[in-house]
């Protein structure tokens, strides 16, 4: 017998009809399927267009942050100004503040303009010096303090141009807008053009964007991601070291050893609920327990790492349990059948086969933690930090920032140059996230086993 009992002869079409001809009902069904496929394609197209628009917006605003304008000057480190005592003692040299270095830079700019024959009507020496960033005297002072023997010598320095000058060559500032801007003038922009023609002013790749610390509101051209990158690296190291062993151990116990009772059911429900809890709740927990109760320092990577570990654990546990469930029961039965213990069957057979899923879940959890902002804001990592944290383990307790928090910080400032910096930081963060996801895919395909 066949699966369908045929009564009569349904294969014979009704009089006047053909099996090759679509009836009205079949036509409506085919039209409905075509409409559904069209709706799916439209939804995918809308998503792709929105993603492309978002990426283009970020790239158009942020790619310019990887370029920076510099003014190259031969600066004479006048001993009469920097070391009046003439003994080259660091304590005496340190008495000269950044204000003492500003006239030296101004004189170097005047000499360079005179050598190239550059003049602008109505432009005095003070206005010309405003083309150079206020960070330049501080950079010069750090150079001298690092090696006092350079005093009295002439060195070539690549000094940061002011934010408005840098914005002029990136399209943010125009001659028309300069007429209405109290921080710059059309004459300064014309002087910048002449300096560029003379080879004194250049725009090139901005390596300091990845290494420099944050800067004040008046020095956006000097702001960098150095401290934020170190802070994020420290936090991810803490999250990885804590969340992977704890998450995997908890998953193995719940999946392989824990008895099925109300207690374990309660634990499983709570793990699923914690995975859906808003991240800011973990920030409140870190503020109340880790900072207020245990007294850990604010803005420290150790606090951020512990908070992100608590947030990442449910994701890793769920992914690890799913990977363990995907291993066929026959693997366990075969191991036990040849005399292996329960522990040996898990660690020698089940766990290696589940490792691709475990690594994928761990990396995805780390990627999610890397992009979190809300919990880090509550534990104070939005603070303005200029000093680099020390190396581990002491650096875990030093003040630091994080990449997503740095993005938030820069978007709150008024200067358009900080918005450019924020978009550039988003690009860096996206690159890290893409690399982490690529590593997850590669590891999964490398260790994947099919059965």
N, C-alpha and C positions, 0 to 999 in steps of 0.2 A: 504494500500500500504506500501511497505517497503521503506527504505531510498534509495535503489538502484533499478532502473528499469532494469529488466533483459530482454534482447532480445536474443532470441534463447535459447540455453541450455549450458551456459559456464561451468556448473558443470561437464559436460561430457568431459572427457579428449580426446585429439586428439588420432587418431588411433595409436596404438603402444606405447602410453605413459601412465604413471601412476602418480596419485597425490602423491604417496609415494616416487617417485623417483625424485631427485633434477635435475633440468635442469641446463644448463650452466650459465644462468643469475643469478639464485638463488645461485648457488655455488660461483660465483664471489662476490656477495653481502655478503654472509656469510664470505668469506675470507677477504673482506675489513673490516668487523666489527671485526673479530678476530685480524687483524693487528692493528686496532685502539686501541683495548683493550690492546694488547701487548705493544704498544707505551706508553699508559698511565701507565701501570705497570712499565715499564722501567724508565719513568720520575719520578714516585714516589720513586722507588728504588734509583735512582741517588740522589734525594733530601735527602733521609734518610741517605745514605752513606756519603754525604757531611756534613750533620749535625752531624753525629756521629764522623766523622773525626775532625770537628771543636771542638766539645766538648772534645774529647780525647786529642787533642793538648793543649787545655786550662787546662784541669785537670792534664795532665802529667807535665806541666810547673808550675802550680799554687798551687797544693796541698801541695807541700813542704813548701810554705810560711806560712802554719799554724803550722809548727814545727820550733822550735828555739833552738839553742845550748847555754847553760848557764854554767858558771864556778862558783861553790859555794865555797866561801872563808870566813874564820873568820877574819874580819878586825878590827884591833885595832885603834880606832879613837883617835890618839895621841894628847893630849891637848897641848903639846909643839909645835906642828906644826899647829894645827887648831885654837888655842886660846892662842897666846903667852902672851897676857895681863892677862889672867886668870879671866876675869870678866864676861864672857859668854854674853857679849853684842852683839846683832845681827849685829850692824854696824861694829864692829871689826872683827867678824867672817866672814862677807861678803867680807872683804878685801882679804881673801884667795881665789885665783882663782882655777879653775879646775886643773891647773898645780901643785898646792900644794897638791892635793889629789892623784895624780898619784904615787908618791913614797910610799904612804901608801898602795895602792893596790899592788904595786910591792913587797913590803916587805911581805904582806900577802901571795902572791903567792910563794915567796921563802920559807916562813915558812911551807906552806902546802906541798911543794915538799920535803923539808928536813924531815918532819914528816913521809911522805910515802916512803922516800928513793928513790925518782925519780931523775935521772940524765940523761943527754943526752950529749954525747961528742961534743965539739965545740959549745955548747949552753950557752951563757952568760945570766945574769939576764935581761938585756934590751931586748934581743931577745925573752926571755920567756914571758916578760910582753906584748909583741905585740900580744899574743894570746887573750888578753882581748880587748874588743871594746873601742874605744875612747869615747864612750858615758858613760862608767862606772864611770869615775871621776865626770861627770856632775850629774849622778844619785846619787852618794854618797854625793855630795855637797848639792843637793836639800833635801836629807834626813836630813843632819845636820842642814841646815837653817830652816827646819820645826820644829825641836825640838833641840835647842842647848844643852839641858841637857844630851844628849847622848854622848857628847864629853868626852873622857877619858874611855869610855866603849868599849867592844868588842862585835860586832854583826856579825851574819851570813848574807851574802848577796849573792843573785843569780845575778851575773854580766854577761852581754851579752858577748859572745865570738865574736871575730873579724869575719868580713864577709867571709874571706877566710877559716877560720876554720869551720864556719857554712856550707860553701859550700862544704867542704871536706866530711862532713857526709851526704850531699844531692846529691853527685855525680857530682858537678860542677868542683871540684878541685881534681886532682890526684897527685901522687908523681912525675909523669913525667912532668905535667904542672907546678908544684911548682918549678922545676928546672929552668924554664924560666920566672918565675913570680917574680918581684922585691918586691911584697907585702907579700910574704911568702916564706918558704923554706921547703925542705923535713924534716929537723931536727925539725921544729916547728910542722909539722904534726905528726911526731913520738912522740914528747912530748905530743901532744893532745891525741894520742892513749893511752899513759901511764896514763895520767890524767883521761881518761875515765875508764880504768881498775881499777883505784883507787877509782872511784866513785866521783871524784871532778868535772868532766865534764859530763854533761847529756844533752840529747835532748828530749824535751817534747813539749806539746801543747803551742802555742804562743798566749796567750790572749792579749798581748800588740799590736798585729797586728790590733786589732779592736779599741784600745783605745789610742795608742800613736800617737803623731803628726808626721809630715814628718821630715826627717833627711837630713843632708847634703850629698854631693856626697861621702864623705869619711866614712860615717856611714850607709850603706844600711841596716845593721842588726837591726838598731833602728827605721827604717821607719815604720809608721803605718797609719791607716785610720781614726784615731779619729776625726780630724778636718774636714775631707771630709765627714764623716758620719753626723756630726752635721750640716755642711753647707747644705748638701742635704736635711736633715730633715727640716731645717728652710725654705728652698726654697719650698719644697713640701707643707709645712703648708701654706705659702703665696699663692701658686697656688691654693690650695684647697679652702681656705677661699674666694678668689676673683673670681676664674673662675666658681665655681659651682653656686652661686646665680646669677651672671651676665649672664652666659650662659643659665641657665634655664629660667630666666626672659625674656631674648631676644627671646628665642625659643617660649615661650608661646605667647608673643606678635605677633611675625611674623606668627605663625601658627594659632592662634585663634582670634586675634583682628585686625591685620593690614589689611587695604584694599588692594585689588589687583590693583596696579597701577604701573607706571613706576618707581617710587621711591623705592617701596618695591622690585620690580624686580631687580633694581640696587643693592640694599643691599644684596639680595640673591646671585646674581652673584659674588659680592665681597667677601662674606663669603666663597663661594666655591673656589674662587681664592686664598684667604688667607690660606686655608687649604693645598694648593699645593705649597705655597711659600717656598723656601729653608730656613732652620732655621737660617742660617748665616745672612740673611736679617734682621731678628728680632734682632740679635746681633748688627748689624750696627745701627738700630733704637735705641736700648738701649744706645749705646755709644754716639750717637749724641744728643738724647733728654734727657735721664735720667741722664747721667753723665755730658756731656758738657753744656747742657742748664739749667737743674735743679740743677746741682751741687751735686748729690748724690755720695757717696764714691765708689771708685772702689773696686772690690773684695768683695763687701758686698752682703749677701744673699738677701737683699731687692731689689737690682737691678736685680739679677738673677731671683728672684721670679716674679717680674713684667714683665721681658722679657719673661719668660716661660709662664706666664699667657696669654700674648698676643698671644703666639704661640699655646696655648692649647684651647683658646676660640672657634675658628672655628670648631675644632673637637667635642667639647662638644655640640655646637649649632646644628651641623648636626646630631649627634647621638640623641639628645633630640627631634628634630623635627621629625626624623624617628620614635621614640618611640611614640610621640603624634599622628602621622598619623596612627600608627598600632592599635590604640584604635578604635573600630567600631563606626560609627556615631550614631548607635542606642543608645549607652550609653548617648551621649549628648542629643539626642531627648527625651529619657525617662526622664532624669533629668529635662529638660525644660518643659516636659509635666506635671510633677507633681508640677510645680510652682517654681522650683529653678531658680535663676538668672544665667546669663552667667558666672559670677565669681564663683558662688557656684557649677555649673556643672563641671567647670574645676578643681577647687581645691579639691572638695569633691569626684569626680568620675573619671575624665580623668587622672589627675596627679597621683593618687595612682596606677592606672592600668599601667601607663607608667613608673613608678618608676624603675622597673628592667632594662629597656633599658637606662634610664637616668644614673643610677648608673654604669652600664657597660661602657657606653661611657665616663663617668667621670674618672673611674679608668684606662681605656685604655689611655685616654689623659694624666693622671698623670704618667703612666708608660712610655709613650713616652717622656714626659718632663724630667723624671728622668735620661734617657739615653742620653740626648742631651749634646753635647760638644761644637760645633762651636759657638753658641751665647755666651757661658760663657767664651770662650777664648777671645772674643773681649771686654768684660767688665772687664777683668783683673783678673779673678778668677784662673788663672794659676800661680799667684804669690806664692812665697815660704812663707808659713805661719806657725809659730811655736806656737803662742799663741792661746789658745782656746777662741772662742767667748763667750761673756757673755750670761746669760739667756735672754729669750725674755721679753720685746721688744727691749732692748738695743742691744742684740746680733745680731739683724737683720742688724745693721749698722756696725758691726765689721768685719774685714777682715776674710775670710774663703775660703775654697775650696769646691769641689764637687767630687763625686765618679768618674764620667767619665773623669773629668779634671785631677784628680789624676792619673788615668790610663795613660792618654796622657803624663803627666809630667814624670812619671817613665820610660816610653818607650823611652824618649829622653836622658836618662842618660846612661853612658857607662858601668857601672859595671853590670855584669850579674845578680847580686842579685836583682837589681831593675827590671829587666825583670821578674824575679820570682815573685816579689812583685806585678807587674802590672797584671800578670796572676791571682794571688790570689785575687786582687781587682775586676777583671772581674767576678770571681766566686761569690764573695759577691754581686756584682751588678746583676748578673743573678738570684741569689737566691731571691733578693728583687723583681725583675720583675716577677718571677714565682709566688711568694706569692701574689703579687698584682693581677695578672691574675686569680689565684685561688679564691681570694676574690670576684672578679667580677663574676666568674662562680657561686660561692655559693650564692651570693646575687641575681643573676638573677633567679636561680632555687628556691630560698626561696620565693621570692616575685612574681614569675611569675603566671599569671592568664590565664587560657584557656577559650575560649568561642566559 
